[in-house]
Every structure is written in structure tokens, then in C-alpha cells.
Amino acid sequence: MGTLLEQAETAQYVLTLDCPDSPGIVHQVSGALLEQGSDIIDLLQFSDRQHLRPVAGAPEPDGHFFMRLHFSAPAGELALAGLRAVLEPVAHRHGMRWALRPHGAKRRVLIMVSKFEHCLNDLLFRTRTGELPVEVVAVVSNHQDHRRLAEWHGIPFFHVPVTADTKPEAEARLLGLMAEFDVELVVLARYMQVLSDGLTRRLDGRAINIHHSFLPSFKGAKPYHQAYARGVKTVGATAHYVNSELDEGPIISQQVVEVDHSFGPEDLVAAGRDTECKALSNAVRWHCEGRVIVQGNRTIVLR
């Protein structure tokens, strides 16, 4: 004969939170969940003290606390409301930012792309095979090149050309599509247009970009050819949240591979494509699994 939790219908959830560090946070959160018949499956936590600088004569600062908790609990809207009710006073007491989502829930994603298709193709493949917990609801591009690829996957494709004069209208169109498709995350899969400051503010924490690792050393056209001329020894990529600083948002994922003198420009390009695909897919997966918490200009990734 099983326990009451085993006999009842259960669901799984992910709770993510961060707050100023203090004793007893894990105990209070897990105790509140236990009141609702929850069972912890996985718990990841981190207390950040390294970046704090104590004032002379003042006590050591307590730091900042981060946690991701995967647990099972009785299923149903009433049970979910009960979970929120017992967590709310704990969150208020500690000044927490917190989010509670069903485990495995697929995020609604819109992908933006220009001419280079490798990241788009990789994301669509990983989505199709179930590797990414996402539903790609639309593909938007300033070119027509990848319409057939998107439509082969059964995903609506929208051509939104952009010029200096039409950028406001193009961005308004994007926001309209986001509202129409109830988009939770925008992924810039080598989308080669700079977003306006106003749009980046609207997308704060909801847009991920990818760029090669040669910035700021090799800017402009043909960065891999520039890198070849300088004899670089590593190739890599950085996936990050979008903000008003071009390619300088909080970093989520990075990939690096070693190269040597035998790599020609096209070999470097091929190596770079692989790192871009992997860094971007990792960033999308970790974001959608509730593993990424932004702290100022950086992220904490609980994985």
C-alpha cells in the first residue's frame, strides 16, 4: 500500500527563486511545500558572496541566494493555488523574486533569422526531436531564404524586411506577431539587424542572441578571415540575453574549440558554426527549463 502522495494524482513543478541570503531559506521553502504534500525530486542552490565588498568596520555582507527546486505535488488547480498560497508569505518575508511553473511545460518561442541558417536549422531539429522544451510558433526574417525550411517544419514564416526608414514599422510588426502568437521567448538565430533600445527594453529577459567569440577584436565583415590572418588558436561563441548594449547582455552559455595553423578560413567558419549552434541551443534549453536567473550584468545557471 503506497503513501497518500503515491496514491493521489500528482504533477511536477519547478520553483525558481532568488533573494538576499539569510539562514533558513531552504528549510522554510521546503517546509511550506511539505505542508501541501510535495516531494522534492531535485534541488540546486547557490549562495553568492564573492562579488560583495564589505564596508570597513561593517559586518560581512550576507550575499545573495539562488535556488531551483523540482518537486512533485498533488495535481489540479486547487492544489496549485495552495502551493502559491503557502509560498507567498515565505517569498514576502525574504524579498524573493520567484516563479512557479509546471515541469516540462513548453515555452512558446519565436525565432528570428537573416541569411545564415545553421542556428535556425539546429533549433528546429532539436525541437522536432524533443530535445528542447519549446514550441516554435513562428519564424521571422528580413529575407525570404528560409521560408521553405520553416514551412517544412510546419511553422508559419513571416518576411519582415528592414531598412533604416522602416525599422519602427518592422519592430511594431514583430511586437504584433509576439502578441498574436503569445510568445514567451524570442531567439535571434543569427539575425543580423540591431534592435532599437525601445524594443530591447520591451524584450528584457525574453530575448536571446548568439554571436561569435571574436568580438570585440574582429568586427565587421568576415571575422573568421580576420581571425585566420591573426593566427587565432580558439574559436567560440557566446549566447546572451539581449539588452541595449550590442552583444554585451548577460551571458548564458559559451562554447570554445581549439584550432591551429592548419585551419583555413572556411575551416574556422565551420568550427564557428558548431559552437554557435551548441551555445545557442544550451541557452534556450536552460532558459526554458527555468535554470537561468539574471543578477545584474551576469547570470546564475543552475544546472
Order of alpha helices (4+ residues) and beta strands (2+ residues): alpha-beta-alpha-beta-beta-alpha-beta-beta-alpha-beta-alpha-beta-alpha-beta-alpha-beta-alpha-beta-beta-alpha-beta-beta
